[in-house]
Amino acid sequence: MSFNQSSCSINPWSLITALSLSLGLVSIPFIAPVFAQEQRVRTLTVSGEGVVMIPTTQTQVQLGVEVLGKTAEEVQTEAARRTNAVIELLRSRNVEKLETTGIRLNPTYSYTNDQQRLTGYSATNTVSFKLKTEKVGSLLDDAVKAGATRIDGVSFVASEAEINAAQQQALKLATQEAERQANAVLGALNLTRREIIGIQVNNASVPVPMPVMYKADAMAPAAPPTPVVGGEQQVRASVTLQISY
């Protein structure tokens, strides 16, 4: 039996190429992408408060004229006359923020045997102003002489410049207090402080002064000037810091 030698021959270059491709497929591993894990930011949140006390140097006053009479026209005319006299006095003393705060005209009644009877009218005009505290006492006495019959409120405040300066100081103290707290906590835990990543400022607040209520007596005998003594006013502020570590 004879064989065709050409039909059984193998091309050596084809074999080498096939083996190379097989080895290449086996030897090349799958390379998965590697992503860096984000580092979580650790933060500490602290709040500090600052309080500043400042002296009150000005007094806010509300006073008025109250007139009783038989007719509405009568009491309104008299109240207007007295109020004008009081306002002229206040302007002559260079008071600040003078303004009218109320004008009222009301009927008055008496009650007898469960029956209501009109007896007349009451007219009330009120004004407010601000003045240095040391000048208020004598001015109130002169206002009563000019026709004022009511002193409805006296409250003590600091000047706007003093309040603004105190607000800045309170914010500074609040920030320093917040930083002291953060340093104390991180130091106790042996942690390293990094940077401030958040700041929240709460506006410095000034409590509304509480008025002192009393009524003047226009018929009171002459006496020494009314004593008016101011006090201190509190300004508060708070600051919140967010610090990474």
Residue, then its C-alpha position, 0 to 999 in steps of 0.5 A: m500500500s502506498f501513501n501520498q506523502s504530500s497529503c500527510s505533511i504538516n506545515p511547521w509554521s502553522l503549528i507554531t502559530a497555533l501553539s503560541l495563540s493557545l499559550g497566550l490565551v492561557s497565560i494572560p490573566f484577567i486584570a480587574p480595575v482597582f479603585a482607591q477607596e474614599q477616605r471617610v471624613r470624621t468631624l466634630t461639631v461644637s458650639g460656643e457662647g459669648v456673653v458681654m455686659i455693657p452699661t445702659t446709658q440711654t433711657q426709652v420713655q413713653l409718656g402721655v396726656e390723659v384728659l377727662g371731660k363732658t364732651a368729646e370735642e372738649v377733651q380732644t381739644e384739651a389733650a391736643r393743647r397739652t400734648n403740643a406743650v409736652i412735645e415742644l418741651l421734648r424738642s427743646r431738650n433734643v430728645e432722640k426718636l421722638e414719635t407719637t405712639g397712640i391717640r385714643l378717644n373713648p366714652t366713659y360710663s357709670y353703672t347704677n342698678d345695672q344700667q349704663r349711663l354715659t358720663g363723658y369722654s376720655a382722650t389720651n395722647t402718648v409719645s415716646f422718645k430716647l434720652k441720656t439716662e442722667k437727663v431723664g429725671s428732670l425732664l420727666d418732672d418738667a414734662v408733668k409740669a407742661g401737661a403730661t399726666r401719664i408715664d407709661g414706661v421707662s426702659f434702659v438701653a445702651s447706645e447703638a455703637e456700644i451694642n454693635a461693639a458688644q455684638q462683635q465681642a460676643l461673637k469673638l468670645a463664642t468662637q474662642e469658646a467653641e475652639r477650646q471645647a474642640n481642642a479639649v475633646l480631641g486632646a483627651l482622645n489623642l486625635t489630631r485636629r485638622e481643619i474647620i469645614g463648617i461655620q454657623v454663626n447665630n446673630a448676637s442678640v440683645p434682650v428687649p428691655m423691660p419697661v418700668m410702669y408707673k403713673a405720674d401725678a400732675m397735682a403732686p407737690a414739688a419734690p426733688p428730681t425723679p431719680v432714674v438709674g440705669g443698669e447693664q444690658q446683656v448681649r449674647a452670641s453663639v457660634t457652631l464649628q464643624i472640625s475634621y480630625 
